[in-house]
Amino acid sequence: MSNEGALHDFIRAIVPGDIVLIKYSSNAPVEKIAWGEIIPSIHDHGIVSIDFWGIGDILMRKFAKTSGVEYTKILDVIREIKIIKIGPGAASYGEVLEDIVPTYEPQNFLRNYHSILSRISRLPRKPKYAVVFGLSHYIYFNPEKALKSILTAVGTIPAGDLAIISFVNTSILNEAHIGILEELSTKVAEVSGGKIIVAGGERI
């Protein structure tokens, strides 16, 4: 099977309520996977980007600089993305719906999580996918409180009709942090050699 066909099958297997973890290291070309492959493949169903510290914007700009013509082909896709911006950093690739101050207190994080899901559910065209950038960076600055906050939110409020795809930089987290995120996820994949490897070994 071609890489394109395998990626299509991986995305097609994602169902409402899924929490998908895509792991990558700092030197992996995750910008190509995220902005060049996955986002263009799912944009017809609507996308909300949940962007911590503008990491999604940084990766988008890296993709623009390195991909050339590929980037120009997705300009219309980029403009249609709705953004929940969390913390400082730019969000130049779509429409910002909310600008949220990051918190490490579980109850405040839970309120923010509920607010985000409610805001998404009220959009005229309800997106099928939420793509999360910078979650690992949020965890890095205060691991214990961050993970308690994430566990509280995910354990309290289901994603409902939304499929959540999180890109997580494993270079800045330890094995315990990654293990918790894997346990919370319904599907796990990893960027390796410029491709995605689904848990179980299939390369995409």
Buried (B, 14 or more C-beta within 10 A) or exposed (E): EEEEEBBBEBBEEBEEEBBBBBBBEEEBBBBBBBBBBBBBBBBEEBBBBBBBBBBBBBBBBBBBEEBEEBBEEBEEBBEBBBBBBBBEBBBEBBEBBBEBEBBBEBEEBBEBBEEBBEBBEEEEEEBBBBBBBBBBBBBBBEBEBBBBBBBBBBEEBEBEBBBBBBBBBBEBBEEEBBEBBEEBBBBBBBBEEEBBBBEEEBEB
